[in-house]
C-alpha cells in the first residue's frame, strides 16, 4: 500500500515538473519573439485591431511635435494615416526614422505585442522612396516637414536618398512661374509628408 502512494506521489511530482518545464519553454519562446519584434509589426497589430480606438496613436517626431494619427497603412520603413489633431482631411506619411516615440495607451501597448498575420506582403516591401516616387508621378502638392521647418510644393524628382521639391504656394499648381526655388532634401531629414 505504501509503495502505491509513493509511486503516485512521484508520478504527480514528475507531471508537475514536466508542466513547469513546458511553461518555462513557452515563456522563453515568447521572450525571444518579443526580442525580435520590429516596430512595423507593432503598428500593424494596432492597425488590424478590431477596436477602432486602437488605430489612433500619438506620434512624437524628432522635432518634438506630437501628431495624432489614425493608422491606415504601414510600409517597410514608414506609416501613413489620417491626421486627427488638428482635425481636417489631411493625411500624413511618417518615416520610422522621424519617430522619436509612439505615445500609446497601456491597452494599445499590450495589443501591439500580439502576433499578427500580414494582410498584404506588398506594403511590407514598399519603402518610403517608392511612396515618394508615387507622389511625384501624381504631381501631388505636399508639405514636407524637416527639423528646419515646413516647405510646400511638388516633388519633382526622387533620388536614392533625396527628393527635389519645387517650392510653391499650396493653393497654386506647379508651374514654372510659381516655383520660388527647388529644394533638395535628404530623405533621412524628412519628418513628415502631409497631403
N, C-alpha and C positions, 0 to 999 in steps of 0.2 A: 504494500500500500504506500509506504514512504517513497519508494522508487517512482511510482506513478506521479506523485506530487512533484518530486524533484525534476523528472523529465518534463512535466507540464510547465514547471517554473522556468526551466532552461529554454524550452521552446518559446515561451512568452517573451523572455529576455532577448532571444535571438531575433524574433519577429520585430520587437521594438527597436533593436539596433539596426536592422535592415531598413525599417521605415525611416528612422532618423538619418541613416546614410543616404537614402533616396531624397529626402527633404534637403539635406545639405547639398547634394548634387544639383537639385533644381534651383536652389538659391545661388549656387556658384554659376550655373549657366545663365541665370538672369543677370547677375552682376557682370558677366562677360558681355552679354548682349547690350546692356546699358553702357558699358565702357566703349563699345564700338558704334553707338547710336549717333548719327550725324544730325546737325541742326535741321537739315532739309526734311528728314523723316519725322521729326517732332512737329514741324509746321504742317506736313501732310496729314498727320494724325489729327491736328486741330481742324484743318480744312475739311476733313472727311467725317468729323464727329456729327452725330445725329442732332445734337442740341445746337441750334444756331448761335447761341451765346458763346460757344467755343470758337467760332470763326472770327470773332472780333478781338484783336490784340492791340496793345500799345507797343510801339516800336521806338526805342530811343536811338537816334542816329549819332554818329561820331561827333557831329556838331553840337550835340546837346539837345536838339529839337526832339520833341516827342510827337509821334504821329499815331493816331488811332486808325487802324486799317482792318477792313473785313477781307480776309484772305480769299482769293479766287483761284490763283494759280501759283504753283511752286515749281520753279525750274531748277536746273543743276546748281546755279550759284546766285539765284535771285528769287524774290517773291513779288507777286503783283496782287493788287486788290483795290477795293473802293475806299476812298478816304472818307471817314465818318466824322472827324472833327478837324477843321470846321466843316459843318455839313455842306454838301454840294454834290455835284455829279462827277467830280474829278476822280480819276484813277491814278494810281502810282505804281511805279516799279522801283523796288529797293534791292540793290545788290547786297549779298550777305556781307561783303567786306565793309559796307557802310553802317552795319548794325553794331551799335555799342552794347545794346541789351534788349531783350524782349521782356516787357513788363506784363506778366500774366498773373491770373488769379491762382490760388492753390489748386482749384479744380482743373484749370487749364493745364497747369504743370503736370498734374497726375495723368490727365488724358493724353498729353503729348508723349508720355512714356510708353503708351500701349503700342503693341506691334501693329503695323499697317500692311495692307495689300495694295500696291500701286494700281490705280485705275488705268493709267496710261504711262507706258515707259518712255514715250516720246518727250514729254515735258521734263522728265528726269535727265534727259540727254541734252536739252537745249540750254546753252549758256547765254549770258547777258548780251554778248556780241550778236548772236542770232536775233535776239529780240530788238536790239537797236537797229540792225540792218532792216528788219521788217518795218520799223517806224520810218526809216529813211526812204524805203521804197514807197510807202504810203504818203510821204510828204506831210506827215503829221506835225502840227505845231506843238512843241513841248516846252516845258520849263525844266531846266536841269539845275539841281542844287549841288553846289560844292562847298567846301569849307570857306571859300572866298565869297560866296553869295549865290544868288539865283540869277540865271540868264534864260531868256526866252528866245525861241527861234525854231528853225527847221534843221534837222540833221541832214547835212549834205553828203557826208561820207562816214563810213565806219572802218577804221583800220584794225589791225591786230590788237592794239592796246590803246586806241584813242578814237575820238569822234571829232568831226568838223561840224560845228554848229554855226549856221548862218544866223546871226543875231538880227531880229526884227521884232516889232511890236506884236503882241499876241493877237490883236484884232485885225491884222492885215495878212494877206497871203504872202508867201515868199516870192518876191520879185526883186530883181537886181537893184531897182531904185529904192527899195525899202530896207535892204541889207546894210546895217551900220558897219559891221565887221564880221569876220569869220574867226571863231574862237576854237582852237584845237585843245580838247580836253582829254587828258589821260583817263582811261576807263576806271582805273582804281581810285580816281579822285571824285567820281560821281557818287553822291549820297542818295539822290532821289531823282527819278524822272517822272514828272507829273504831266498827265494828258488832259 
